[in-house]
Amino acid sequence: MLSLRGRLIDLLRHGEVEGGNRLRGSCDDPLSARGWSQLRAATAGLDEPRLVVSSPSLRCAAFARELAARRGLELVLEPALAERHFGDWEGCSASELPEDERWRLWDDPLGFTPPGGEPMPDFLARTRTAWRALLDGGGPDALVVTHGGVIRAILAEVLEMPPRAMILLEVVHAGRSRVRVPPSPGRPSLVTHRGP
């Protein structure tokens, strides 16, 4: 039964990844040792969720599996929570990108798509569908282990921000954002947004 406070959904970005800061939407690099430590610390004092939902990417799913097994929680891997695919930019650092295209991405994130990449409107529709399915499911408190872009898209939806502004949200490695989902007809609200 849903309490008067509703449900709490924590959005957790994966920790640091081997290979440093690069665009890795569909690159499946593992967490670094520091990334593992960051995530363990970020979840150490977390109220017990009853459900863990994760992107299937290794940098999210490996930790989600460990946490769910350690705490005896249900785990769901959700492909729609994967990061945006950056096409020809996959695996590149920001300094390796053509400067004019990098600025076009910042100036027009909805209209500019990296060569061979996933268009932003498609990415937003995909993440919105996954978020609404989680909301409509009426399930228990949950921890969602996912990516910076996905968290930005979800928070933009919760806060009713224009998609163009979501790029201005800082989402650090192992940072956690808590969303309260009240009983219907209430609307979700952002409770906290912080780094590790």
Helices and strands as residue ranges (DSSP letters): E 7-13, H 33-44, E 51-54, H 58-71, E 74-77, G 79-81, G 87-89, G 94-96, H 99-107, H 120-136, E 142-146, H 148-159, G 163-168, E 176-181, E 189-194
